[in-house]
Amino acid sequence: MNIEEKRYPLPPFTLETALEKVKKAEDAWNSKDPVIVSKAYTIDSEWRNRTQFINGREEIVKFLTDKWKKERNYRLKKELWGFRGNRMAVRFEYEFQDENNQWYRAYGNELWEFDENGLMQKRFASINDMKIEESDRKLM
């Protein structure tokens, strides 16, 4: 494995490195670049996102490309809730506008598992959406 295939920081995580990993994930998702986001995951990464099961980087790129076509003006905030060894629990919220200009805020929790190279091999997300008024937005 070459250095480009490692995503620092590597597990096992400390509080400092777990917070860094969460911030890097938040920044990548806020880039809205599916390829950049996908590179944080193993080639055969397993996801559960709401009711969808997504396997591997190619499916991740397709999923995120479709997501960000529908979820305009997307903005995300992640927060570390806990960690142990190579696993983390993360709370998040994001806001987006649909094709009809309706604003939404989504709340959720993710469970993450990393391989020894710092790539996420499992991501399980539970997410709920609620309509909001543009004046109620808090993630700018």
Contacts in CASP RR format, 6 or more apart in sequence:
PFRMAT RR
TARGET T0000
AUTHOR 0000-0000-0000
METHOD contacts of the structure
MODEL  1
MNIEEKRYPLPPFTLETALEKVKKAEDAWNSKDPVIVSKAYTIDSEWRNR
TQFINGREEIVKFLTDKWKKERNYRLKKELWGFRGNRMAVRFEYEFQDEN
NQWYRAYGNELWEFDENGLMQKRFASINDMKIEESDRKLM
1 117 0 8 1.000
5 117 0 8 1.000
5 119 0 8 1.000
6 117 0 8 1.000
6 118 0 8 1.000
6 119 0 8 1.000
7 24 0 8 1.000
7 39 0 8 1.000
7 40 0 8 1.000
7 117 0 8 1.000
7 118 0 8 1.000
7 119 0 8 1.000
8 118 0 8 1.000
9 17 0 8 1.000
9 20 0 8 1.000
9 21 0 8 1.000
9 118 0 8 1.000
10 17 0 8 1.000
10 114 0 8 1.000
10 116 0 8 1.000
10 117 0 8 1.000
10 118 0 8 1.000
11 85 0 8 1.000
11 86 0 8 1.000
11 114 0 8 1.000
11 116 0 8 1.000
11 118 0 8 1.000
12 85 0 8 1.000
12 86 0 8 1.000
13 21 0 8 1.000
13 83 0 8 1.000
13 85 0 8 1.000
13 86 0 8 1.000
13 88 0 8 1.000
15 83 0 8 1.000
18 80 0 8 1.000
18 82 0 8 1.000
18 83 0 8 1.000
18 88 0 8 1.000
19 80 0 8 1.000
21 88 0 8 1.000
21 114 0 8 1.000
22 78 0 8 1.000
22 79 0 8 1.000
22 80 0 8 1.000
22 88 0 8 1.000
22 90 0 8 1.000
23 78 0 8 1.000
24 40 0 8 1.000
25 40 0 8 1.000
25 78 0 8 1.000
25 90 0 8 1.000
26 76 0 8 1.000
26 77 0 8 1.000
26 78 0 8 1.000
28 36 0 8 1.000
28 37 0 8 1.000
28 40 0 8 1.000
29 37 0 8 1.000
29 76 0 8 1.000
29 78 0 8 1.000
30 74 0 8 1.000
30 75 0 8 1.000
30 76 0 8 1.000
31 37 0 8 1.000
32 68 0 8 1.000
32 74 0 8 1.000
34 60 0 8 1.000
34 61 0 8 1.000
34 62 0 8 1.000
34 63 0 8 1.000
34 64 0 8 1.000
34 65 0 8 1.000
34 68 0 8 1.000
35 61 0 8 1.000
37 60 0 8 1.000
37 64 0 8 1.000
38 57 0 8 1.000
38 60 0 8 1.000
38 61 0 8 1.000
38 64 0 8 1.000
39 57 0 8 1.000
40 119 0 8 1.000
40 120 0 8 1.000
41 56 0 8 1.000
41 57 0 8 1.000
41 60 0 8 1.000
41 119 0 8 1.000
41 120 0 8 1.000
41 121 0 8 1.000
41 123 0 8 1.000
42 56 0 8 1.000
42 57 0 8 1.000
42 115 0 8 1.000
42 119 0 8 1.000
42 120 0 8 1.000
42 121 0 8 1.000
43 56 0 8 1.000
43 57 0 8 1.000
44 55 0 8 1.000
44 56 0 8 1.000
44 121 0 8 1.000
45 55 0 8 1.000
45 56 0 8 1.000
45 57 0 8 1.000
45 60 0 8 1.000
45 119 0 8 1.000
45 120 0 8 1.000
45 121 0 8 1.000
45 122 0 8 1.000
45 123 0 8 1.000
46 53 0 8 1.000
46 54 0 8 1.000
46 55 0 8 1.000
46 56 0 8 1.000
46 121 0 8 1.000
46 122 0 8 1.000
46 123 0 8 1.000
47 53 0 8 1.000
47 54 0 8 1.000
47 55 0 8 1.000
47 56 0 8 1.000
47 59 0 8 1.000
47 60 0 8 1.000
47 63 0 8 1.000
47 122 0 8 1.000
47 123 0 8 1.000
47 124 0 8 1.000
47 125 0 8 1.000
48 54 0 8 1.000
48 123 0 8 1.000
48 124 0 8 1.000
48 125 0 8 1.000
49 63 0 8 1.000
49 123 0 8 1.000
49 125 0 8 1.000
49 127 0 8 1.000
50 125 0 8 1.000
50 126 0 8 1.000
50 127 0 8 1.000
52 63 0 8 1.000
54 60 0 8 1.000
54 63 0 8 1.000
68 74 0 8 1.000
70 98 0 8 1.000
70 99 0 8 1.000
71 96 0 8 1.000
71 97 0 8 1.000
71 98 0 8 1.000
72 96 0 8 1.000
72 97 0 8 1.000
72 98 0 8 1.000
72 99 0 8 1.000
73 95 0 8 1.000
73 96 0 8 1.000
73 97 0 8 1.000
74 94 0 8 1.000
74 95 0 8 1.000
74 96 0 8 1.000
75 94 0 8 1.000
75 95 0 8 1.000
75 96 0 8 1.000
75 139 0 8 1.000
75 140 0 8 1.000
76 92 0 8 1.000
76 93 0 8 1.000
76 94 0 8 1.000
76 139 0 8 1.000
77 92 0 8 1.000
77 93 0 8 1.000
77 94 0 8 1.000
77 139 0 8 1.000
78 90 0 8 1.000
78 91 0 8 1.000
78 92 0 8 1.000
79 90 0 8 1.000
79 91 0 8 1.000
79 92 0 8 1.000
80 88 0 8 1.000
80 89 0 8 1.000
80 90 0 8 1.000
81 88 0 8 1.000
81 89 0 8 1.000
81 90 0 8 1.000
81 91 0 8 1.000
81 109 0 8 1.000
82 88 0 8 1.000
82 89 0 8 1.000
83 89 0 8 1.000
86 113 0 8 1.000
86 114 0 8 1.000
86 115 0 8 1.000
86 116 0 8 1.000
86 118 0 8 1.000
87 111 0 8 1.000
87 112 0 8 1.000
87 113 0 8 1.000
87 114 0 8 1.000
88 111 0 8 1.000
88 112 0 8 1.000
88 114 0 8 1.000
89 109 0 8 1.000
89 110 0 8 1.000
89 111 0 8 1.000
89 112 0 8 1.000
90 109 0 8 1.000
90 110 0 8 1.000
90 111 0 8 1.000
90 112 0 8 1.000
91 107 0 8 1.000
91 108 0 8 1.000
91 109 0 8 1.000
92 107 0 8 1.000
92 108 0 8 1.000
92 109 0 8 1.000
92 110 0 8 1.000
93 105 0 8 1.000
93 106 0 8 1.000
93 107 0 8 1.000
93 108 0 8 1.000
93 139 0 8 1.000
94 105 0 8 1.000
94 106 0 8 1.000
94 139 0 8 1.000
95 103 0 8 1.000
95 104 0 8 1.000
95 105 0 8 1.000
95 106 0 8 1.000
95 132 0 8 1.000
95 137 0 8 1.000
95 138 0 8 1.000
95 139 0 8 1.000
96 103 0 8 1.000
96 104 0 8 1.000
96 106 0 8 1.000
97 103 0 8 1.000
97 104 0 8 1.000
98 104 0 8 1.000
102 131 0 8 1.000
103 131 0 8 1.000
103 132 0 8 1.000
103 133 0 8 1.000
103 134 0 8 1.000
103 136 0 8 1.000
103 137 0 8 1.000
104 129 0 8 1.000
104 130 0 8 1.000
104 131 0 8 1.000
104 132 0 8 1.000
105 129 0 8 1.000
105 130 0 8 1.000
105 132 0 8 1.000
105 136 0 8 1.000
105 137 0 8 1.000
105 138 0 8 1.000
105 139 0 8 1.000
106 127 0 8 1.000
106 128 0 8 1.000
106 129 0 8 1.000
106 130 0 8 1.000
107 127 0 8 1.000
107 128 0 8 1.000
107 130 0 8 1.000
108 125 0 8 1.000
108 126 0 8 1.000
108 127 0 8 1.000
108 128 0 8 1.000
109 125 0 8 1.000
109 126 0 8 1.000
110 123 0 8 1.000
110 124 0 8 1.000
110 125 0 8 1.000
111 122 0 8 1.000
111 123 0 8 1.000
111 124 0 8 1.000
112 120 0 8 1.000
112 122 0 8 1.000
112 123 0 8 1.000
113 120 0 8 1.000
113 121 0 8 1.000
113 122 0 8 1.000
113 123 0 8 1.000
114 120 0 8 1.000
114 121 0 8 1.000
115 121 0 8 1.000
END
